[in-house]
Amino acid sequence: MADSTIKVPDTTRDHLASLARERGTTIGALVTELAASQLTAAQAREKVAESRRIMRERMRSTLTDEEFDATPNALDKVYEIAAENARRALGGTAA
């Protein structure tokens, strides 16, 4: 893959160079790592949709997208439901 040049202020370049030196890597590798770790808005939407699909399928959830969006801490609630289902499946064994 061909390399590209990006323009950043000198202070940013110097900061990236310091970070790279401390980590024993290059500025290019740091930027590549950052880009790989960040989702685009479209990727985030896809991930949310897939997670909801899997949850509906595996936990037989009937929550709509609107209900998910309106529910604070929805993921925590999903984990609580999953833990309760697991306890029931184990015959009521305490977690």
C-alpha positions, 0 to 999 in steps of 0.5 A: 500500500502506498503511503500518503502525506497529511498536513498537521501543525508542527506542534501536532507533528512533534507530539505525535513524534514523541508518542511514537518514540515512547511507544517504539513505533512510527507516526504512520503506525500511530495514525493507522492504529487510530484510524483502525480503532475509530468507527465511522458514523455508518459503521457505528450504525451498522454495528448497533443494528447488528447488535440489536438483531442478534439480541432480538434473535438470541434473547427473543426480545421484542423491543423496537429501535425506538424503545432501545433509543428511549431506554437509558442504559439499555445495554446494562438492562440487556446484561441483567436479563441475560444474567437472569436467564442464565441463572434460571437455566442453571436452576436458580444458582446464585451468580 
